[in-house]
Amino acid sequence: MELKNLKLSSIVLFVLIPFLLSCSKEKTPQTLEVDKTELHFPAGAASREFNITTTGVWRIEATGLSPYIGPNRGDADWYTVEPMGETGNAKVTVTSKEGTAGNTATLKIKYDGREKIVELKQDAVSEGE
């Protein structure tokens, strides 16, 4: 009788273990969303914003964009980006610099193998200005 109970206990154990393991806490789905795909700037200084919605740590990359000493800010020839990275949702501010015109850039927002693009476009100086 004892051997029969041991076999039955073993069978129940082997059936229950996979079930119990499959009931572990579900992971939060990983997301990365950006509310704008393009920001348009006039010639000269101006600021524009876009929102990032994500469940984790993200960062912004672009050719010529380098971290700025101090706050979480990036600096390129004709614009700045703040913040350049964060955890979770954020509002990102891009500011074109005074005395600049006719520029373009591509911001790449990256998170966990995902990537979203925001194109930056700045007007050229009109003749007569």
C-alpha positions in Angstrom: 0.0 0.0 0.0 2.9 2.4 0.9 4.5 1.8 -2.6 1.2 2.5 -4.3 0.8 5.8 -2.4 4.4 6.7 -3.3 3.7 6.1 -7.0 0.5 8.1 -6.9 2.3 11.0 -5.1 5.0 11.0 -7.7 2.5 11.1 -10.6 0.6 13.9 -9.0 3.9 15.8 -8.3 5.0 15.5 -12.0 1.6 16.6 -13.2 1.4 19.6 -10.8 4.9 21.0 -11.2 4.5 22.2 -14.8 1.1 23.5 -14.0 2.4 25.5 -11.0 5.3 26.8 -13.0 3.1 28.0 -15.8 1.0 30.0 -13.3 3.9 32.3 -12.5 3.4 36.1 -12.6 2.9 37.3 -16.1 5.5 39.8 -17.5 4.4 43.3 -18.4 4.3 43.5 -22.2 7.2 45.5 -23.6 6.1 48.6 -25.5 7.6 51.6 -27.3 5.4 54.2 -28.7 6.1 57.7 -30.0 3.3 60.2 -30.6 5.0 62.1 -33.5 7.1 60.9 -36.4 8.2 64.4 -37.6 9.0 67.7 -35.9 9.1 70.9 -38.1 11.2 73.9 -37.1 11.4 77.4 -38.5 14.9 78.9 -39.2 16.5 80.0 -35.9 15.6 79.0 -32.4 12.4 77.1 -31.6 11.3 74.2 -29.4 9.1 71.2 -30.2 8.0 68.3 -28.1 7.0 64.6 -28.5 6.0 61.9 -26.0 7.5 58.5 -25.5 5.4 55.7 -24.0 7.3 52.7 -22.9 7.6 50.1 -20.1 11.4 50.3 -19.6 14.7 52.1 -20.1 15.0 53.9 -23.5 17.6 56.1 -25.2 17.8 58.5 -28.1 20.6 58.3 -30.7 21.4 60.4 -33.8 24.4 61.1 -35.9 26.3 64.0 -34.4 24.2 64.0 -31.2 26.5 63.7 -28.1 25.7 63.8 -24.4 26.0 67.2 -22.9 27.8 67.8 -19.7 25.3 68.2 -16.9 21.6 67.2 -17.1 20.3 64.3 -19.3 20.7 66.4 -22.5 22.1 65.8 -25.9 23.8 68.4 -28.1 24.2 68.5 -31.9 25.3 71.2 -34.4 21.9 72.8 -34.8 19.7 71.3 -32.0 19.5 69.9 -28.4 17.5 67.0 -27.0 16.3 66.7 -23.4 16.1 64.0 -22.0 18.3 61.7 -24.1 17.2 58.7 -22.1 15.0 57.7 -19.2 12.9 54.9 -17.7 9.2 54.8 -18.6 7.1 57.5 -20.2 8.6 60.9 -20.9 8.1 64.2 -22.8 11.1 65.0 -25.0 12.0 68.5 -25.9 14.0 69.3 -29.1 15.3 72.8 -29.4 16.8 74.3 -32.6 19.6 76.8 -32.1 19.7 80.5 -33.0 21.4 81.2 -36.3 20.6 77.8 -37.8 18.6 77.0 -40.9 17.9 74.3 -43.5 18.8 71.3 -41.4 17.5 67.8 -41.1 18.2 65.0 -38.6 16.8 61.6 -37.6 16.3 60.7 -34.0 16.3 57.0 -33.2 14.4 56.1 -30.0 15.6 52.7 -28.8 14.3 50.2 -26.3 14.8 46.5 -25.9 15.5 45.8 -29.6 12.7 48.1 -30.8 13.3 51.4 -32.6 11.1 54.4 -33.4 12.1 57.2 -35.7 11.4 61.0 -35.3 12.5 63.1 -38.3 13.6 66.7 -37.6 13.3 69.3 -40.4 14.2 72.9 -40.2 13.3 75.6 -42.8 15.9 77.3 -44.9 16.3 81.0 -44.6 14.1 82.7 -47.2 15.7 85.1 -49.6 15.5 88.7 -48.3 16.0 87.6 -44.7 
